[in-house]
Amino acid sequence: MTSLTHLIGAVSAAVLAACASTARAQHAGHQHDLGAVSFETACAPAAQKLFDRATAWLHSFEYEEAEKSFLQAADADPACAMAHWGVAMSNYHPLWAPPTPAELEKGVAAVAKAEAIGGKTERERAYIAATAAFFKDAAGRPHLRRMLDYLAAMKALHERYPRDREAGIFYALALIAAGTTDSDESYAREHEAARILNAALAEEPNHPGVAHYLIHSFDYPALAHLALPAARSYAGIAPASAHAQHMPSHIFTRLGLWEEAIASDRKAEAAAKAYAARHGMPGAWDEQLHAMDYLVYAHLQLAQDDRAKAVQDELVRLRRVDPPNFKVAYAMSAIPARIALERRQWAEAAALTLPADNRGAVPWERFRWAEAHIHFARAIGLARLGRPGPAAEEVAALETIEKSLPARPGEYDWGAQVGIHRQVAAAWVALAEGRRDSALTLMKAAADIDDATEKHPVTPGAILPAREQLAELLLELGRPADALREYEASLQRAPGRLASLTGAVRAAEGAGQARKAREYRGKLPPCGAGCQRPELLALAAAQRPSVELRD
C-alpha cells in the first residue's frame, strides 16, 4: 500500500468525521434532501435554483430526475445554455453503460441546443465543448474514444479553472470512468480522482458528488477500506436519493460488513418504492431491483436464507420494471441463481428458469449475458448431481452466448464474464465425467482470468467466484492444504463470503491446521433454529473432540 493511498484515506476519514455533525445540522437546508450544490452560471435566478437542484440529482446518478429539472431550468430561462448542457449530461452514464441509441439522440440534440444558444462566458462554453467532445459524431467514433476525448476536455477545463470545484468534481468522475477501462493495478486515475475530491471535500462536505465519487474511486478489493468514511456519510448527505442510500453497500459488501450492507439496501429499496409511488409508476423502479440483488447477496452470507427468499418472492411478483435496463436484467437472473447455488441446492439450480411472470419485463435479447446466469446455475447444478450430459448442454449454451458478445473498447466485457462461467461449469462437468486433471486445468484457468477481471458495479459479487470454486474442487480431489490456500486467496478479494469461510474451516481441518480452523470457525455466522445451510450443519456435526489436529 502506497503512502499516497494512506494519505488519501486519512484525509477522507478526518474530513468526513469532522463534518458529520455539520451535515446533520445543515440537513434542513439541503436542496430537497439531495445535498448542497452551488454551480454558478449566467442563467436567471429562477433557472439557477432549478439548475443547482438538477446538478444535485445528477451527482447522485438520478438521471431521469436530473433531466427533468434541467428542462425546467431551460423553461425558466430560454437563454440558459447550461440547462441543455445538463440535459446532455443526464444522458451520459459513465460508470454504468454506453448510451442507448435514444440516449445518444437526446444528448446530441441537447448539445446542439446549448451551442445554438451559446454559453454566456468562456467557462460555460468550455463545459458545453467538453460534453460535445463525447456526443459529437457518435456514429463515427467508438465509445472509448469519445469517453477519452471528454476526459481530456474536462482535464483542460479543470486546469484552466482550478477554483471551479464543479469542474474538478466532474473531472474526477471522468477519471474514475476511464479507470474502469484499463488494467492499471496502481490505480493512478482513481488516486488522482480521490486527491481532487478530497480537496473539494474540505470546502464542500455536503456535496453529494464528492462522497459518491470517493466511493467509486475506491470500489476495488485493495482500496475499499479507504472509502468507508464516505460510505458512512453519503446516505445522510442525500437522503432523497435511492441511489445514495444504496451506494454505501458497495463498500460494505466489499469489506464483508453484511449488517451495514443490509441496512443500506433496505433504505434504498424503500426509497425506490417511494419514488415509484410518488411518480405513479405502474410497476417497480430499476433502483429497487439493484438494491434487491445486493440485499439477497448480503442475507445469503449470513445464512439468512428465509430473508433472501422473501426478496426473491417479491421479485417473482413483479410484472413491470422501468426502465427495463441492465440493472433489471442482472437482478432478475442473478437473484434466483445466487439463492440456489449459495445454498448448494443442486436440484433447484438444475431446474432453474427465468420466472415466467418476469419474462415480459426485460428485453432479454439485449442482455444475453444476464440470461447466461441461468445456464450457469443449471450447468453447475446438473454437474454436481452427477449428470454431465445435460450439464454439457448448458456449457454449450454458455459458449454460444459468449461468442455473441464481442469485446468493445470502453465497454464492460460481459463476454469475458460468460467465458469465466463457461470454464467453471466445464470444470465441474469434467469432474463428473471422471476427468480430474482436465477439471483442475479448466478451473485454474478460470480462477486466474477471474482474478484479473474487475466486477461491474451492477453486481455485489460473482455468482460463484472462480477461485472459491477452485478451492472447492481441490477439496473434492482430497487436497485440503491446497484448497485452504485458494480459499484464503478468495477471501482476500471477497472478505466474509460464507462459502469461502466454511470451505476454509473444512480445508484447515482436513490439513490438520487447528489454529486456522478455529480462526475461520470464529468468523462464521450463527446457524440457529431453522437454519438449513448444509455446509454449516455439516461443520456442526463434524466438530468432534476426537479429531486430532495439529497447530
N, C-alpha and C positions, 0 to 999 in steps of 0.2 A: 504494500500500500504506500503510495507516494505521500510526501509531506504536503503537497498541494491538496490531495484528497482529504487529509486530516484537517487542513486549514479550512477548506470549504465547508466540511461538515461541522466544524466547531463554530464557524461564523453563523451558519444557518441555525444551529441549535440555540446559540446565545441570543440572536436577534429575535427568533420566533418565541422563545421563552419570555424574553423581556417584554414582548409586545402582546402577549396573550391577554393580559388584563386590559390593555388599551383596546384590543379588538372587542372584548366584551362590553367595555364602556361605550364604545362608539357604534355598537351593533344597531342601535335605533336609527343612526344616521346613514346607514348603508342604503345604496340605491336598490330598493326593493329586495333587500337582503342578498345582494349579489356581490358585495364588496365595494371598495372605494376606487373609482377610476376617474381620472381627470385628463382627458385627451384634448388639448387645446386645438381648436380650428377657427377659421374665419366665418363660420356659419352663424346665423342669427341665434340669439339666446334660447329661444324655444327649441330650435333644432339641436343646439349644443347639448341641452339636457337629455334629449332623446338619443343623441349620438353617444354620449357617455354611457347611458343605460345599455345601448346596443353593444358597445365595446365590452362592457362587463359580461353580458351574455356570451359574447364571442370568446372571451378568455376562459370561460368555463365550458367551451365546446357545445354550448346550447345553440346550435347553428340556426335552427328554424326560428327561435325567438329573436336571435340577433338580426336575422334578415328582416323580419317584420318590423323591428324597431328602427333599423336603418332606413327602411322605406318610409316609416312615419317621419323620420327626420327630413327625408327628401321632400315629403309633402309639406312639412312645416317651413321649409326654406328651399324652393326650387333652384336656388343658386348655390346650394351646398354640394359641391362636387364630392367632398369626402364621404357623404352619405352613400353615394354609389360605389366608392371605394369599399365601404363596409359591406355592401351587398355582394360584391365580388369576393371579398374575403370570407364571407359566410358560405360560399360555395367551394372553398378550398379547405380540405380537412387533412392537413399534412401528416398527422400521425395515424390516420385511420385507413384510408384507401384513396386511390386516384379518383378524381371527379367522374361521375357518371356523365354520359352524353348530355343529359338535361342540365346537370350542374355546370358543365363546361359552357353550354349555351348561355345560361344565365350569367356566368362570370364574364364571358366575353362581352355580352351586351352591357353589363354594368360598367366595365372598364371603358367601353366606348362612350357611355353617357358621362362618366366622370371626366374623360378627356374633352368631350364636346363642351361641357360646362366650363371646365378649366379650374384648376386649383388656384386659390387666391394668393398663395405665397409659394416661394421656391420649395419650402418644406412640404407643403401639400402636394405639389407637383411631383416631388420625389417619391412620396408614398404611392401615388397613382401609377407612376412609372414602374415602381418595383412590382406592383401587382400585375401590371401589364406584361412584365417580363415572364410571368407564369402563364397568363391566359392567352396572350397573342400567339397566332399561328399554332394553335394547339394541334391541328391535324398534321402539321409538318414537322413537329418536334416531339420526341418521346418525352414521357413524363419526367424521367430523371433529369434530362437536360433542362426542362422548364423549372424543375424544383431547384436545381443548382444555379440557374440564372436568377431566380428570385432571391436565393441566399446571397449571391454576390451583390445584388442591388440593395438588399437590406443591410449588408455589411457596410456598403458605401454610405447609406443613409445614416446609420449609427455613427460612423466615423465623422461624418460631416456635422451631425447634430448630437454631440456626446451628452449634452444635458437633457435631451429629449428621452425621458425614461420609457415612453411607449415604443420608441424606435429600438431601444435596447431590448425590451421585453419581446417584441415581435422578432427581432434578430435572433434572440436566444431560442425561440421556438423553431425558427428556420434551421438553426444549428442542430437542435435535437432531432428534427426530421431528417436532416442529411445524415446524421449519425446512425440512423436505423438502416441506411443503405450500404454501410461499409462494414468491414470486419476488424476495425481498429481496436485491439484489446487494451490500448492505452486510454481509450475513451476521451481523446483530445477534444473533440467537438462538445461532448457532454460537459467536460470540465470547464471549457470556455463559457458555455451557456450558464453553468452554475455560478461562475465568477461574476458575470453580468447581472444575474438575478439576485445574488447576494448583495451586490452594490445597490440595486433598486430596493431590496427588502429593508435596508436600514432606513430609507426615507418613506417607503410606502408599505408598511407592514400589513395593511388590509387590502392590498391589491390582489384580486383573485388569480391573475395570471402568474404572479411571482411564485406563490405557494404551489399552484398547479404545475407549472413547468419545472420547478425544482423536483417534484415527484417524478415527472417524466425523465428528467436528466439522470436520475439515479435508479431508474426502473430496470436494473440489471442485478444478477445474483451477487456480484462482487461489490456493488455500490449501494445496495438497497438500504443498508443501515444508516447511510448519510441522509436519507430522505425522511427518516422517522419524525423529526420535529415538524417538517412541512406537512406530513401525512396527518399528524395530530392537530394541526391548526386549520387546514384548508376547509374542512366541512363547516367550521364555525364562521369562517370568513364569508362564505356564500351559501347560507342555508337554504335559499330558494332553488338552488340548482341540484337536480337529481344526480348529475354527473359529479358535482363537487362532493356529494355525500358518498358516492361510490368510489371515487378515485383513491382515497386513502387505503382502501382494501388492497390495491395493487401492492403497496409496500407491506402491509400487514401479512398478506399472503406470501410474499417473497421471504419474509422472516419467520413464517410459521406461527404468527400471532393470531390464532384462529378465532378466539373470542372477540378480539377487536375487529377482525375481518367480518365476522357475522354481524356485529352491531352496526358496522359501517354499511353493509349491504342491506340490512333490514331498513335502515333510514333511507337508502337510495331507492329501494323498492317502493316504500311508502310515498316518497316524493314523486316517483314516476307515476304511480297510480293517481296521486292528487293532480298531477299535470294533465293526465288523460281526462279525468273528470272535469277539471276546470275548462278544458277546451272542447268538451263534448265529443271526444273521440269514440268511435263505435267499438273499438277494441282496446288492446294494450298499446303502450308506447314502447319503442325499441329499448329505451334505457332500462325498463323494468326487466326485460329478459337478460340483458347484460348483467345486471345485478343478481338475477336468479342463478345464473351459471356460477358466478363466484360464490354465492351463498351455498349452493349444493356442494361445491368443492370443499369449502371450509367445514361444513357439517360432516362430510364423509371422513375428514381427517381426525375428527373427534369421535368417530364411530356413532354419530347421532343419525343413524340411518332413517329412523322414522321421520325426522325433521327434513332430511334430504328428500325422502319420497313424498312428503307433503308438498314440497316445492314442485316436484315432478307432476303430481296430481293436478296442481294448479296450471302447470304448463299445458297438460293434455286438454284442459277445458278451454283453452284459448282458441278462438275461431279467426281472429284477425289481429294483426300487429302492424303498426305504422311507424316509420316507413319499413317495408319488408326488405331490410338490408342485410349486410354481412353479420352484424351483431345478432340479428334474429336467427339467421340460418345456423350460426355457430351454436347458439344456446339450445336450439331445438334438437339438434343432432348430438351435441356433446353431453347434455344432461342425462338422457337415458343410457348412453354408452358408459359414462362415468359410474352411474349408480349400479349397473350390472357388474362391471369389471372391478371396481374398487372393492365391492363386496364379495368378489370371487364366486359369483353366481354364474357358472359357465353355461348352464342350460338357458338361463334368462338371456345371457348375452347372445347365445347361438340363435335364439328366436327373435332377436330384436328387429323391429321395423320402425320407420318413422310413424309417430302417432297419426292415425288416419284423419283425425279431425284437424290436424295441423297442415295437412298436405297443401291445402289451398292458400295457406298464409304466407308462403315463401315461394318465389320463383326458383325452384331448386336447380334448374338448368344453368343459372348464373353462379351457383355455388356448389360445383361438383366436389370441391374439397371438403365441404361440410357433409355431403352425402357419404363421403369416404369414412366418416366416423362410424357409421352403421356397419359398413362392410368390415371394418377393422374389428369392431366388437364381435361380430358374428364369426370372423376368422379365428380370433383368439378363443372364443367360447367353444367352437367346434373342435379345434385342435386340442384344447385342454380336456375335452371329453373323449379324446381318442378317436376322432372322426376326421382323419387327414384328407380324405377325398373331398367332401363338401367344403372343408376349410380351404383347400387349394383353389376351389372355385371362387371363394371370396378374395383370396390373394390375387387371382387373375382379374377380378373386378377392380381391385385397388390399382393394379398395373395399368388398366385401361384408363382410369381416371387420372393417374399420374401423367400419362402420355398426353392427355388432353389439356394439361396445364403447363405450357412452356414458361420458362423464366423470362421476366421482362425487367429490364433495368429500372431501378427506382420503385419497384413494386414488391410487396412481400411474396416470397416464393412458396406458394401453397403446394405446388407440385413436389417440392423437396420434402415438405411435411408428409404428404401422402406417401412418398417414397420411403420415409423412415417407418411409417406404419406398415407398409408392404413388407419391408425386411424383417421387422419384429414378428409379424404374423407368419412369414415364411419360415422363420427360425423355429417357431413352435410347431409348425406343420412338419418340418424336418425331424424334430424330436419325436413327434407322434409316429413318424414312419421309421423310427429307429436309426436315423442318420445323425448321430450325436455330433460328429466333427463338423458336419455342414451346419447344424443348428448353431454351434458355437461361433463358427466363422461369420455367419449371417448376423448374429446378434451383436458380436463385437463391432462389426462394420456399422450397424445401425446406431450403436451407442456412441461411436466416435463422431458420426455425422450429427447426431442429435446434440452432442456437447458443443459442436462448432456452430450451432444454429440458435439464434435468439428467437424466443417466442414472440408472437404477435400480441399487442396489448389487449386484443379481444379476449384472450384466454387466460384464466388463472394459472394454468399449467397444462402440461401434456396430458392426454387421456391416460396414457401409461408411459412414464419416462423410459427411454430405451435402456439407459444404464441400470435402472432399477430392474428392468426385465432381464438384463444380462446377469445380474446378481441372482435373480430368481432361478434362471436356467442353471447357473453354477451350483446352486443348492440342489436342484433336481439331479445334477450329474455327480453329486457326492463330493463336492469341493467347497466345503464351508469356509475355509480360510480365504480362498479366492473370492468367494461370494461376499464375505464381510468387507473386503477392500472395496468392492464395487458398490455395496450399499452405502458405505461411508462416503465414497465419491459422489454418489447420487444425493446424499443428504447435504453435501456442501452446496449444491446448486438449488436444492429444494428442501430447506430445513423443515423438520416436523412432519414430513409425509408419513402417514400411518403405515403404509405398506413397506416403506424402507425401514422404519423403526422396528416393526415386528420381524421383518426379514433379518435385520441386523442382530436381534436377540437370538433368533434361531441359528444364524450363522456363527455367532460368537459361542453359543453353547455347543454347537457341533464341532467347533475348532478348539474347544476346551479353554476359552478365554473368559474366565469368570468375571473379571473386573469389567470388561466391556459388556458382557451380558447384563450385569447389574446396572451399568450406566444407561443402556438403552431401555431396559425394563422401566427404569425410573422416569423415562420420558413418555411412556405410553399413557394414553387417556384411560380413564376408568371404564370398565366393561360391567356396568351394573345390571340391575334387573331388566330383563327384556333384551339385553344385548345379544345379537345373533351373529356377530362377526366371527367367522370360523378361525381366523388367524389368532384373535385374542383368546377365544375359548380353548384353542389347541395349546397355546402357551400356558394358560392357567392349568390345564390338565397335565401338561408335561413338566410342571415345576415340582419335581420330586426331590427330596433331600438326599436320596441315594445316588443321584447323578454326581459323578466325580468330575470336577472342573479344576483347572489349574490357573492361578493368577499369573 
